[in-house]
Amino acid sequence: MAFHIFQKVANVVVYLFFLSATVYSVVGPSPNDGESQEGQTYITPSYWISYIWTLIHFLLGGFVIYQWTEPAHEAAIHGVGWHFVVSVVLSSIWLGLLKFVNNKIF
């Protein structure tokens, strides 16, 4: 039982980390406007497409809250397991590298 609590707390911690990393990438320092337009192509998505992350974070936050309820124990602990933690950590690393590379190249 204590192991399950540890896993649930880990889910909350990595979710908050991912949320803060995403917020930083949106409101953090950005390249100059002229420089950011250099990498635009015909298939580059519009700036507003990044707002889909708002929906993703609401859904992930719903999972983080839902995991603490009794009906979710089987699905959250035995179904999802540590995959949530691993995927959120990898997504945070990807987001950080993407932000770092875009600031260096453009």
MOPAC internal coordinates of N, CA, C and O (Angstrom, degrees):
PM7 1SCF
backbone

  N    0.0000 0     0.00 0     0.00 0    0    0    0
  C    1.4472 1     0.00 0     0.00 0    1    0    0
  C    1.5249 1   111.57 1     0.00 0    2    1    0
  O    1.2310 1   120.02 1   140.35 1    3    2    1
  N    1.3140 1   117.56 1   -39.65 1    3    2    1
  C    1.4614 1   120.60 1   179.11 1    5    3    2
  C    1.5244 1   110.56 1   -65.46 1    6    5    3
  O    1.2310 1   120.66 1   147.87 1    7    6    5
  N    1.3356 1   116.34 1   -32.13 1    7    6    5
  C    1.4636 1   120.17 1   177.86 1    9    7    6
  C    1.5199 1   110.47 1   -65.81 1   10    9    7
  O    1.2310 1   120.15 1   142.98 1   11   10    9
  N    1.3211 1   117.31 1   -37.02 1   11   10    9
  C    1.4622 1   121.29 1   179.13 1   13   11   10
  C    1.5251 1   111.08 1   -66.96 1   14   13   11
  O    1.2310 1   120.44 1   141.86 1   15   14   13
  N    1.3055 1   116.77 1   -38.14 1   15   14   13
  C    1.4674 1   120.88 1   177.05 1   17   15   14
  C    1.5268 1   109.77 1   -64.06 1   18   17   15
  O    1.2310 1   120.76 1   138.29 1   19   18   17
  N    1.3261 1   116.15 1   -41.71 1   19   18   17
  C    1.4608 1   120.98 1   178.71 1   21   19   18
  C    1.5303 1   110.41 1   -61.15 1   22   21   19
  O    1.2310 1   120.45 1   138.30 1   23   22   21
  N    1.3159 1   116.74 1   -41.70 1   23   22   21
  C    1.4611 1   120.13 1   179.17 1   25   23   22
  C    1.5292 1   111.47 1   -66.52 1   26   25   23
  O    1.2310 1   119.99 1   140.37 1   27   26   25
  N    1.3178 1   117.62 1   -39.63 1   27   26   25
  C    1.4561 1   120.91 1   178.53 1   29   27   26
  C    1.5246 1   111.35 1   -66.50 1   30   29   27
  O    1.2310 1   120.43 1   139.05 1   31   30   29
  N    1.3206 1   116.79 1   -40.95 1   31   30   29
  C    1.4665 1   120.55 1   177.32 1   33   31   30
  C    1.5288 1   109.97 1   -65.61 1   34   33   31
  O    1.2310 1   120.17 1   140.92 1   35   34   33
  N    1.3227 1   117.28 1   -39.08 1   35   34   33
  C    1.4683 1   120.36 1   176.62 1   37   35   34
  C    1.5191 1   110.67 1   -61.81 1   38   37   35
  O    1.2310 1   120.11 1   140.94 1   39   38   37
  N    1.3275 1   117.40 1   -39.06 1   39   38   37
  C    1.4625 1   120.82 1   176.48 1   41   39   38
  C    1.5244 1   111.24 1   -60.66 1   42   41   39
  O    1.2310 1   120.46 1   136.80 1   43   42   41
  N    1.3165 1   116.72 1   -43.20 1   43   42   41
  C    1.4664 1   120.69 1   179.68 1   45   43   42
  C    1.5259 1   110.59 1   -65.75 1   46   45   43
  O    1.2310 1   120.11 1   136.64 1   47   46   45
  N    1.3201 1   117.40 1   -43.36 1   47   46   45
  C    1.4669 1   121.27 1  -177.52 1   49   47   46
  C    1.5246 1   110.99 1   -64.57 1   50   49   47
  O    1.2310 1   119.90 1   133.41 1   51   50   49
  N    1.3420 1   117.80 1   -46.59 1   51   50   49
  C    1.4602 1   118.74 1  -178.46 1   53   51   50
  C    1.5279 1   110.83 1   -69.95 1   54   53   51
  O    1.2310 1   119.95 1   148.83 1   55   54   53
  N    1.3371 1   117.71 1   -31.17 1   55   54   53
  C    1.4693 1   119.42 1   175.78 1   57   55   54
  C    1.5284 1   110.38 1   -64.20 1   58   57   55
  O    1.2310 1   120.01 1   134.51 1   59   58   57
  N    1.3129 1   117.59 1   -45.49 1   59   58   57
  C    1.4603 1   120.43 1   178.63 1   61   59   58
  C    1.5278 1   111.57 1   -63.85 1   62   61   59
  O    1.2310 1   120.58 1   143.30 1   63   62   61
  N    1.3347 1   116.50 1   -36.70 1   63   62   61
  C    1.4671 1   120.78 1   176.54 1   65   63   62
  C    1.5220 1   110.50 1   -64.12 1   66   65   63
  O    1.2310 1   120.36 1   134.52 1   67   66   65
  N    1.3343 1   116.92 1   -45.48 1   67   66   65
  C    1.4574 1   121.46 1  -179.70 1   69   67   66
  C    1.5256 1   110.83 1   -65.28 1   70   69   67
  O    1.2310 1   120.44 1   139.54 1   71   70   69
  N    1.3084 1   116.77 1   -40.46 1   71   70   69
  C    1.4558 1   121.02 1   178.04 1   73   71   70
  C    1.5270 1   110.79 1   -62.34 1   74   73   71
  O    1.2310 1   120.62 1   135.68 1   75   74   73
  N    1.3264 1   116.42 1   -44.32 1   75   74   73
  C    1.4634 1   119.28 1  -179.99 1   77   75   74
  C    1.5285 1   111.43 1   -68.50 1   78   77   75
  O    1.2310 1   119.76 1   144.51 1   79   78   77
  N    1.3216 1   118.06 1   -35.49 1   79   78   77
  C    1.4659 1   120.57 1   177.62 1   81   79   78
  C    1.5202 1   110.95 1   -66.11 1   82   81   79
  O    1.2310 1   120.22 1   141.17 1   83   82   81
  N    1.3157 1   117.18 1   -38.83 1   83   82   81
  C    1.4554 1   120.43 1   178.78 1   85   83   82
  C    1.5239 1   110.81 1   -68.95 1   86   85   83
  O    1.2310 1   120.32 1   137.46 1   87   86   85
  N    1.3167 1   117.00 1   -42.54 1   87   86   85
  C    1.4641 1   119.89 1   178.60 1   89   87   86
  C    1.5210 1   109.84 1   -62.80 1   90   89   87
  O    1.2310 1   120.01 1   139.25 1   91   90   89
  N    1.3247 1   117.59 1   -40.75 1   91   90   89
  C    1.4615 1   120.23 1   178.70 1   93   91   90
  C    1.5233 1   111.04 1   -63.84 1   94   93   91
  O    1.2310 1   120.17 1   141.30 1   95   94   93
  N    1.3266 1   117.29 1   -38.70 1   95   94   93
  C    1.4617 1   119.12 1  -179.15 1   97   95   94
  C    1.5224 1   112.00 1   -68.23 1   98   97   95
  O    1.2310 1   120.48 1   154.37 1   99   98   97
  N    1.3297 1   116.68 1   -25.63 1   99   98   97
  C    1.4601 1   120.09 1   179.50 1  101   99   98
  C    1.5252 1   111.22 1   -85.50 1  102  101   99
  O    1.2310 1   119.80 1   133.77 1  103  102  101
  N    1.3320 1   117.99 1   -46.23 1  103  102  101
  C    1.4591 1   120.83 1  -174.88 1  105  103  102
  C    1.5186 1   113.34 1  -101.11 1  106  105  103
  O    1.2310 1   119.97 1   176.37 1  107  106  105
  N    1.3099 1   117.66 1    -3.63 1  107  106  105
  C    1.4563 1   121.13 1  -179.36 1  109  107  106
  C    1.5121 1   111.67 1   -74.09 1  110  109  107
  O    1.2310 1   120.84 1     5.56 1  111  110  109
  N    1.3211 1   115.99 1  -174.44 1  111  110  109
  C    1.4657 1   119.53 1  -178.73 1  113  111  110
  C    1.5281 1   110.82 1   -62.36 1  114  113  111
  O    1.2310 1   121.24 1   -40.51 1  115  114  113
  N    1.3175 1   115.23 1   139.49 1  115  114  113
  C    1.4597 1   120.24 1   179.65 1  117  115  114
  C    1.5192 1   109.14 1  -127.84 1  118  117  115
  O    1.2310 1   120.58 1   -20.20 1  119  118  117
  N    1.3210 1   116.50 1   159.80 1  119  118  117
  C    1.4690 1   118.50 1   178.74 1  121  119  118
  C    1.5262 1   110.84 1   -68.18 1  122  121  119
  O    1.2310 1   121.04 1   -14.02 1  123  122  121
  N    1.3105 1   115.61 1   165.98 1  123  122  121
  C    1.4635 1   120.60 1   178.19 1  125  123  122
  C    1.5231 1   110.19 1   -60.15 1  126  125  123
  O    1.2310 1   120.41 1   -27.30 1  127  126  125
  N    1.3241 1   116.81 1   152.70 1  127  126  125
  C    1.4599 1   120.70 1  -177.78 1  129  127  126
  C    1.5259 1   112.38 1   -58.72 1  130  129  127
  O    1.2310 1   119.85 1   137.57 1  131  130  129
  N    1.2983 1   117.88 1   -42.43 1  131  130  129
  C    1.4617 1   120.90 1  -179.90 1  133  131  130
  C    1.5111 1   112.33 1   -64.15 1  134  133  131
  O    1.2310 1   120.69 1   142.42 1  135  134  133
  N    1.3272 1   116.29 1   -37.58 1  135  134  133
  C    1.4511 1   120.43 1  -179.40 1  137  135  134
  C    1.5170 1   111.73 1   -72.43 1  138  137  135
  O    1.2310 1   119.96 1   145.71 1  139  138  137
  N    1.3230 1   117.67 1   -34.29 1  139  138  137
  C    1.4590 1   119.58 1  -176.98 1  141  139  138
  C    1.5170 1   111.91 1   -73.28 1  142  141  139
  O    1.2310 1   119.11 1   161.34 1  143  142  141
  N    1.3207 1   119.30 1   -18.66 1  143  142  141
  C    1.4596 1   122.49 1   179.57 1  145  143  142
  C    1.5234 1   112.48 1   -82.14 1  146  145  143
  O    1.2310 1   119.55 1   167.09 1  147  146  145
  N    1.3280 1   118.47 1   -12.91 1  147  146  145
  C    1.4571 1   121.17 1  -176.42 1  149  147  146
  C    1.5275 1   112.67 1   -66.48 1  150  149  147
  O    1.2310 1   119.64 1   147.79 1  151  150  149
  N    1.3045 1   118.30 1   -32.21 1  151  150  149
  C    1.4551 1   121.10 1  -176.35 1  153  151  150
  C    1.5158 1   114.01 1   -89.95 1  154  153  151
  O    1.2310 1   119.47 1  -170.22 1  155  154  153
  N    1.3313 1   118.62 1     9.78 1  155  154  153
  C    1.4539 1   122.12 1  -177.84 1  157  155  154
  C    1.5259 1   110.45 1   -75.80 1  158  157  155
  O    1.2310 1   121.08 1   -43.46 1  159  158  157
  N    1.3273 1   115.53 1   136.54 1  159  158  157
  C    1.4565 1   122.29 1   174.63 1  161  159  158
  C    1.5217 1   108.17 1  -130.08 1  162  161  159
  O    1.2310 1   120.26 1     0.60 1  163  162  161
  N    1.3163 1   117.10 1  -179.40 1  163  162  161
  C    1.4599 1   120.14 1   178.33 1  165  163  162
  C    1.5199 1   112.59 1   -70.33 1  166  165  163
  O    1.2310 1   120.06 1   157.22 1  167  166  165
  N    1.3296 1   117.49 1   -22.78 1  167  166  165
  C    1.4618 1   119.78 1  -179.99 1  169  167  166
  C    1.5220 1   113.04 1  -102.13 1  170  169  167
  O    1.2310 1   119.99 1  -177.05 1  171  170  169
  N    1.3224 1   117.62 1     2.95 1  171  170  169
  C    1.4623 1   120.57 1   175.95 1  173  171  170
  C    1.5292 1   108.73 1   -69.40 1  174  173  171
  O    1.2310 1   120.08 1   -53.16 1  175  174  173
  N    1.3358 1   117.46 1   126.84 1  175  174  173
  C    1.4679 1   118.47 1  -178.71 1  177  175  174
  C    1.5239 1   111.73 1   -67.96 1  178  177  175
  O    1.2310 1   121.05 1   -22.21 1  179  178  177
  N    1.3086 1   115.59 1   157.79 1  179  178  177
  C    1.4631 1   121.28 1   178.11 1  181  179  178
  C    1.5208 1   109.99 1   -66.25 1  182  181  179
  O    1.2310 1   121.01 1   -18.44 1  183  182  181
  N    1.3178 1   115.68 1   161.56 1  183  182  181
  C    1.4618 1   120.29 1  -178.25 1  185  183  182
  C    1.5235 1   111.74 1   -62.62 1  186  185  183
  O    1.2310 1   119.87 1   148.04 1  187  186  185
  N    1.3342 1   117.85 1   -31.96 1  187  186  185
  C    1.4574 1   121.14 1  -175.00 1  189  187  186
  C    1.5181 1   112.88 1   -72.04 1  190  189  187
  O    1.2310 1   119.70 1   167.19 1  191  190  189
  N    1.3132 1   118.17 1   -12.81 1  191  190  189
  C    1.4643 1   120.02 1  -179.63 1  193  191  190
  C    1.5287 1   110.91 1   -65.75 1  194  193  191
  O    1.2310 1   120.58 1   156.85 1  195  194  193
  N    1.3323 1   116.49 1   -23.15 1  195  194  193
  C    1.4683 1   119.31 1   178.67 1  197  195  194
  C    1.5207 1   112.04 1   -69.58 1  198  197  195
  O    1.2310 1   119.95 1   167.08 1  199  198  197
  N    1.3260 1   117.70 1   -12.92 1  199  198  197
  C    1.4650 1   120.26 1   178.15 1  201  199  198
  C    1.5236 1   112.53 1   -71.23 1  202  201  199
  O    1.2310 1   119.90 1   170.70 1  203  202  201
  N    1.3190 1   117.80 1    -9.30 1  203  202  201
  C    1.4685 1   120.35 1   175.37 1  205  203  202
  C    1.5271 1   109.82 1   -63.10 1  206  205  203
  O    1.2310 1   120.58 1   156.55 1  207  206  205
  N    1.3348 1   116.51 1   -23.45 1  207  206  205
  C    1.4603 1   119.95 1   178.37 1  209  207  206
  C    1.5261 1   111.56 1   -63.89 1  210  209  207
  O    1.2310 1   120.31 1   154.41 1  211  210  209
  N    1.3212 1   117.01 1   -25.59 1  211  210  209
  C    1.4590 1   119.83 1   175.78 1  213  211  210
  C    1.5231 1   110.12 1   -61.62 1  214  213  211
  O    1.2310 1   120.35 1   132.37 1  215  214  213
  N    1.3157 1   116.93 1   -47.63 1  215  214  213
  C    1.4644 1   121.52 1   177.24 1  217  215  214
  C    1.5240 1   111.26 1   -62.46 1  218  217  215
  O    1.2310 1   120.73 1   137.06 1  219  218  217
  N    1.3199 1   116.21 1   -42.94 1  219  218  217
  C    1.4687 1   120.18 1   179.95 1  221  219  218
  C    1.5179 1   110.40 1   -61.04 1  222  221  219
  O    1.2310 1   120.00 1   137.13 1  223  222  221
  N    1.3245 1   117.60 1   -42.87 1  223  222  221
  C    1.4625 1   120.28 1  -179.70 1  225  223  222
  C    1.5233 1   112.21 1   -68.69 1  226  225  223
  O    1.2310 1   119.87 1   144.87 1  227  226  225
  N    1.3196 1   117.85 1   -35.13 1  227  226  225
  C    1.4641 1   119.28 1   174.44 1  229  227  226
  C    1.5251 1   111.05 1   -62.90 1  230  229  227
  O    1.2310 1   120.55 1   137.72 1  231  230  229
  N    1.3264 1   116.56 1   -42.28 1  231  230  229
  C    1.4656 1   119.81 1  -179.89 1  233  231  230
  C    1.5321 1   111.40 1   -68.18 1  234  233  231
  O    1.2310 1   120.21 1   138.25 1  235  234  233
  N    1.3176 1   117.20 1   -41.75 1  235  234  233
  C    1.4678 1   119.91 1   177.03 1  237  235  234
  C    1.5232 1   111.00 1   -65.65 1  238  237  235
  O    1.2310 1   120.55 1   141.10 1  239  238  237
  N    1.3194 1   116.56 1   -38.90 1  239  238  237
  C    1.4662 1   120.10 1   175.66 1  241  239  238
  C    1.5171 1   111.52 1   -63.26 1  242  241  239
  O    1.2310 1   120.39 1   142.76 1  243  242  241
  N    1.3251 1   116.87 1   -37.24 1  243  242  241
  C    1.4624 1   120.29 1   174.66 1  245  243  242
  C    1.5152 1   112.04 1   -61.55 1  246  245  243
  O    1.2310 1   120.57 1   139.76 1  247  246  245
  N    1.3281 1   116.52 1   -40.24 1  247  246  245
  C    1.4612 1   119.38 1   176.66 1  249  247  246
  C    1.5194 1   111.36 1   -64.25 1  250  249  247
  O    1.2310 1   120.80 1   136.98 1  251  250  249
  N    1.3267 1   116.07 1   -43.02 1  251  250  249
  C    1.4657 1   120.11 1  -178.41 1  253  251  250
  C    1.5286 1   110.74 1   -62.75 1  254  253  251
  O    1.2310 1   120.11 1   142.74 1  255  254  253
  N    1.3225 1   117.40 1   -37.26 1  255  254  253
  C    1.4665 1   120.47 1   176.82 1  257  255  254
  C    1.5309 1   110.53 1   -74.03 1  258  257  255
  O    1.2310 1   120.51 1   136.70 1  259  258  257
  N    1.3291 1   116.63 1   -43.30 1  259  258  257
  C    1.4724 1   121.83 1  -177.23 1  261  259  258
  C    1.5232 1   112.56 1   -63.15 1  262  261  259
  O    1.2310 1   119.96 1   149.30 1  263  262  261
  N    1.3212 1   117.67 1   -30.70 1  263  262  261
  C    1.4615 1   120.18 1  -176.88 1  265  263  262
  C    1.5258 1   112.35 1   -63.03 1  266  265  263
  O    1.2310 1   119.53 1   158.70 1  267  266  265
  N    1.3237 1   118.50 1   -21.30 1  267  266  265
  C    1.4587 1   122.01 1  -178.84 1  269  267  266
  C    1.5222 1   112.89 1   -82.68 1  270  269  267
  O    1.2310 1   119.75 1   172.81 1  271  270  269
  N    1.3333 1   118.08 1    -7.19 1  271  270  269
  C    1.4598 1   120.17 1   178.82 1  273  271  270
  C    1.5256 1   109.76 1   -86.37 1  274  273  271
  O    1.2310 1   120.82 1   -22.86 1  275  274  273
  N    1.3049 1   116.03 1   157.14 1  275  274  273
  C    1.4665 1   120.99 1  -177.64 1  277  275  274
  C    1.5335 1   113.39 1   -65.56 1  278  277  275
  O    1.2310 1   118.60 1   137.99 1  279  278  277
  N    1.3381 1   120.27 1   -42.01 1  279  278  277
  C    1.4676 1   118.96 1  -179.89 1  281  279  278
  C    1.5278 1   113.69 1   -64.58 1  282  281  279
  O    1.2310 1   119.96 1   159.22 1  283  282  281
  N    1.3143 1   117.68 1   -20.78 1  283  282  281
  C    1.4604 1   120.96 1  -176.43 1  285  283  282
  C    1.5158 1   113.28 1   -88.58 1  286  285  283
  O    1.2310 1   119.65 1   175.43 1  287  286  285
  N    1.3163 1   118.27 1    -4.57 1  287  286  285
  C    1.4587 1   120.29 1  -174.23 1  289  287  286
  C    1.5291 1   111.61 1   -57.10 1  290  289  287
  O    1.2310 1   120.27 1   130.10 1  291  290  289
  N    1.2968 1   117.09 1   -49.90 1  291  290  289
  C    1.4718 1   120.38 1  -177.09 1  293  291  290
  C    1.5304 1   111.19 1   -63.36 1  294  293  291
  O    1.2310 1   120.40 1   135.08 1  295  294  293
  N    1.3240 1   116.84 1   -44.92 1  295  294  293
  C    1.4663 1   120.17 1  -177.67 1  297  295  294
  C    1.5288 1   112.18 1   -71.03 1  298  297  295
  O    1.2310 1   120.40 1   137.28 1  299  298  297
  N    1.3176 1   116.84 1   -42.72 1  299  298  297
  C    1.4654 1   119.84 1  -175.04 1  301  299  298
  C    1.5235 1   112.64 1   -75.86 1  302  301  299
  O    1.2310 1   120.42 1   137.16 1  303  302  301
  N    1.3053 1   116.80 1   -42.84 1  303  302  301
  C    1.4640 1   119.93 1  -174.85 1  305  303  302
  C    1.5223 1   111.88 1   -85.98 1  306  305  303
  O    1.2310 1   120.34 1   131.39 1  307  306  305
  N    1.3109 1   116.96 1   -48.61 1  307  306  305
  C    1.4601 1   119.63 1  -175.26 1  309  307  306
  C    1.5252 1   112.49 1   -92.62 1  310  309  307
  O    1.2310 1   120.00 1   155.59 1  311  310  309
  N    1.3277 1   117.60 1   -24.41 1  311  310  309
  C    1.4578 1   120.66 1   179.62 1  313  311  310
  C    1.5151 1   112.25 1   -85.88 1  314  313  311
  O    1.2310 1   120.83 1   118.36 1  315  314  313
  N    1.3191 1   116.02 1   -61.64 1  315  314  313
  C    1.4599 1   120.86 1  -178.38 1  317  315  314
  C    1.5241 1   110.66 1   -77.05 1  318  317  315
  O    1.2310 1   120.60 1   136.64 1  319  318  317
  N    1.3093 1   116.45 1   -43.36 1  319  318  317
  C    1.4654 1   121.10 1   177.17 1  321  319  318
  C    1.5149 1   112.28 1    59.98 1  322  321  319
  O    1.2310 1   121.45 1    42.23 1  323  322  321
  N    1.3124 1   114.83 1  -137.77 1  323  322  321
  C    1.4613 1   121.10 1  -178.01 1  325  323  322
  C    1.5227 1   112.24 1   -86.49 1  326  325  323
  O    1.2310 1   120.10 1  -179.16 1  327  326  325
  N    1.3193 1   117.42 1     0.84 1  327  326  325
  C    1.4620 1   120.09 1   179.64 1  329  327  326
  C    1.5267 1   111.54 1   -62.85 1  330  329  327
  O    1.2310 1   120.31 1   145.23 1  331  330  329
  N    1.3102 1   117.01 1   -34.77 1  331  330  329
  C    1.4633 1   120.46 1   178.27 1  333  331  330
  C    1.5230 1   110.42 1   -62.62 1  334  333  331
  O    1.2310 1   120.52 1   133.87 1  335  334  333
  N    1.3139 1   116.60 1   -46.13 1  335  334  333
  C    1.4715 1   120.68 1  -178.83 1  337  335  334
  C    1.5235 1   110.10 1   -62.54 1  338  337  335
  O    1.2310 1   120.57 1   133.26 1  339  338  337
  N    1.3179 1   116.51 1   -46.74 1  339  338  337
  C    1.4644 1   120.51 1  -178.05 1  341  339  338
  C    1.5278 1   110.82 1   -64.11 1  342  341  339
  O    1.2310 1   120.11 1   135.51 1  343  342  341
  N    1.3317 1   117.39 1   -44.49 1  343  342  341
  C    1.4674 1   119.58 1  -177.80 1  345  343  342
  C    1.5281 1   111.88 1   -67.03 1  346  345  343
  O    1.2310 1   120.00 1   143.19 1  347  346  345
  N    1.3150 1   117.60 1   -36.81 1  347  346  345
  C    1.4663 1   119.93 1   179.58 1  349  347  346
  C    1.5293 1   110.49 1   -70.83 1  350  349  347
  O    1.2310 1   119.91 1   140.76 1  351  350  349
  N    1.3202 1   117.78 1   -39.24 1  351  350  349
  C    1.4673 1   119.96 1   177.51 1  353  351  350
  C    1.5286 1   110.18 1   -64.40 1  354  353  351
  O    1.2310 1   120.08 1   135.85 1  355  354  353
  N    1.3338 1   117.45 1   -44.15 1  355  354  353
  C    1.4636 1   120.20 1   178.74 1  357  355  354
  C    1.5305 1   111.34 1   -65.46 1  358  357  355
  O    1.2310 1   119.84 1   142.09 1  359  358  357
  N    1.3145 1   117.92 1   -37.91 1  359  358  357
  C    1.4683 1   120.64 1   177.10 1  361  359  358
  C    1.5210 1   111.25 1   -65.32 1  362  361  359
  O    1.2310 1   120.19 1   142.25 1  363  362  361
  N    1.3202 1   117.25 1   -37.75 1  363  362  361
  C    1.4609 1   120.67 1   177.79 1  365  363  362
  C    1.5215 1   111.26 1   -66.27 1  366  365  363
  O    1.2310 1   120.75 1   139.63 1  367  366  365
  N    1.3188 1   116.17 1   -40.37 1  367  366  365
  C    1.4695 1   119.97 1   177.43 1  369  367  366
  C    1.5194 1   109.99 1   -64.37 1  370  369  367
  O    1.2310 1   120.43 1   135.85 1  371  370  369
  N    1.3295 1   116.78 1   -44.15 1  371  370  369
  C    1.4608 1   120.87 1   178.79 1  373  371  370
  C    1.5268 1   110.87 1   -60.96 1  374  373  371
  O    1.2310 1   120.36 1   136.17 1  375  374  373
  N    1.3186 1   116.91 1   -43.83 1  375  374  373
  C    1.4575 1   121.23 1  -179.89 1  377  375  374
  C    1.5251 1   110.84 1   -63.72 1  378  377  375
  O    1.2310 1   120.39 1   138.21 1  379  378  377
  N    1.3185 1   116.86 1   -41.79 1  379  378  377
  C    1.4591 1   120.37 1   177.92 1  381  379  378
  C    1.5172 1   112.37 1   -64.68 1  382  381  379
  O    1.2310 1   120.61 1   137.06 1  383  382  381
  N    1.3290 1   116.44 1   -42.94 1  383  382  381
  C    1.4649 1   119.63 1   178.16 1  385  383  382
  C    1.5200 1   111.21 1   -66.53 1  386  385  383
  O    1.2310 1   120.19 1   140.88 1  387  386  385
  N    1.3131 1   117.25 1   -39.12 1  387  386  385
  C    1.4619 1   120.85 1   178.69 1  389  387  386
  C    1.5190 1   110.66 1   -62.47 1  390  389  387
  O    1.2310 1   120.29 1   135.46 1  391  390  389
  N    1.3032 1   117.05 1   -44.54 1  391  390  389
  C    1.4701 1   121.47 1   179.23 1  393  391  390
  C    1.5288 1   110.46 1   -65.63 1  394  393  391
  O    1.2310 1   120.45 1   138.33 1  395  394  393
  N    1.3294 1   116.74 1   -41.67 1  395  394  393
  C    1.4647 1   121.16 1  -179.20 1  397  395  394
  C    1.5277 1   110.87 1   -66.32 1  398  397  395
  O    1.2310 1   119.94 1   133.82 1  399  398  397
  N    1.3217 1   117.73 1   -46.18 1  399  398  397
  C    1.4571 1   121.54 1  -178.34 1  401  399  398
  C    1.5133 1   110.78 1   -67.16 1  402  401  399
  O    1.2310 1   119.68 1   139.42 1  403  402  401
  N    1.3333 1   118.21 1   -40.58 1  403  402  401
  C    1.4586 1   120.37 1   179.23 1  405  403  402
  C    1.5227 1   111.47 1   -64.67 1  406  405  403
  O    1.2310 1   120.02 1   144.91 1  407  406  405
  N    1.3254 1   117.57 1   -35.09 1  407  406  405
  C    1.4622 1   119.42 1   178.47 1  409  407  406
  C    1.5149 1   111.48 1   -73.43 1  410  409  407
  O    1.2310 1   119.85 1   151.07 1  411  410  409
  N    1.3298 1   117.89 1   -28.93 1  411  410  409
  C    1.4537 1   120.92 1   179.85 1  413  411  410
  C    1.5231 1   111.92 1   -80.16 1  414  413  411
  O    1.2310 1   120.29 1   138.54 1  415  414  413
  N    1.3241 1   117.05 1   -41.46 1  415  414  413
  C    1.4697 1   120.42 1  -175.13 1  417  415  414
  C    1.5110 1   111.48 1   -78.04 1  418  417  415
  O    1.2310 1   120.78 1   131.59 1  419  418  417
  N    1.3279 1   116.12 1   -48.41 1  419  418  417
  C    1.4678 1   119.24 1  -175.02 1  421  419  418
  C    1.4889 1   108.44 1   -90.61 1  422  421  419
  O    1.2310 1   120.10 1   180.00 1  423  422  421

